[in-house]
């Protein structure tokens, strides 16, 4: 206090606020909805409120021809069936394999959880067996039967070579030249050393080319055929000025507008009081969604400036808990806000979730994303897992596990 005057200061502080349960659910559903689905979520929440109506995003409106479908006109795409995803395609097939029942209740769910997006096993059999609460020997028996039965062939393979062998076996090409090529020429194939292959196998050029052509007709990633493109509408733009200071803004053209009919409100008078109260709740939930995403985007832009502007190859470690503490939010709220939010950045259009990651237990300052970038670079340079592990001072098994997830074959040279 100076000269008898009181000095006022603003300081952040936490406080508790009671939110009605319906409004809380509305906030959660709006926060988790990606921008492409936001209009439909708002329409569902405002369906019973005559005061509110939703305008779709301007970016989603048809351009050019100006043609539109009349209300009574049939949509030509309505009768086109949606393509199944990987889970939907293989669950009915798993039910026809008797050995699957050895895994107990919800065996199909357990097996599906073992797959990555390529259609390969997501981890070694021993780890998967522990995760689904069975023993490795039983899981191996089930997997052998499943590999021989499900389509497309090659699913549930351990790696690329195993995937191709499964497909060759289903074609009746065991012990063929293509099989021998995988068995005896794996290292040369990985290095694309055609001369070394010919010398090692003592084959003529035509014989080698015929074997290679058989392999090229196989599907190296049978699970990718079930990955369908999704509509992405970025709702936030992240920029940096010349000094590196970040700024964020909403891309309003990619977001729906929630409007209130003021004329109807005035005409209805006291009868519209409850509808107006509900409308305020939905508007408040929508405002909370946008405010949370903007605050999170600004935090991530500040923490990941080096990556977004280019000098760093991967984001720095930043956990959900730490981001939540800095924003005064629960980690689950941060996760919901980041998972469905795409932003345009100097690095391109990326999900905010890509800027959040935990450091490795052996190197807390190194994220799994940074490690995978290092693995890609080392693999191109011909470095083995052990050599890269020594450079990074981390266990070799960690490098090997992440290399498997990237779908890169092993390099045997030290």
Secondary structure by P-SEA (a helix, b strand, c coil): ccccbbbbbbbbbbbbbbbcaaaaaaaaaaaaccccaaaaaaaaaacccccbbbbcccccccccccccccccccccccccccccccccccaaaaaacccccccccaaaaaaaaaccccccccccaaaaaaaacccaaaaaaaaaaaaacccccccccccaaaaaaaaaaaacccccaaaaaaaccaaaaaaccaaaaaaaacccaaaaaaaaaaaaacccccccccbbbbbbbbcbbbbbcccbbbbbbbccccbbbbbbcaaaaaaacccaaaaaaaaaaaaaaaaaaaaaaaaaaaaaaaaacccccccccccccccaaaaaaaacccaaaaaaaccccccccccccccccccccccccccccccaaaaaaaaaaaaaacccaaaaaaaacccaaaaaaaaaaacccccccc
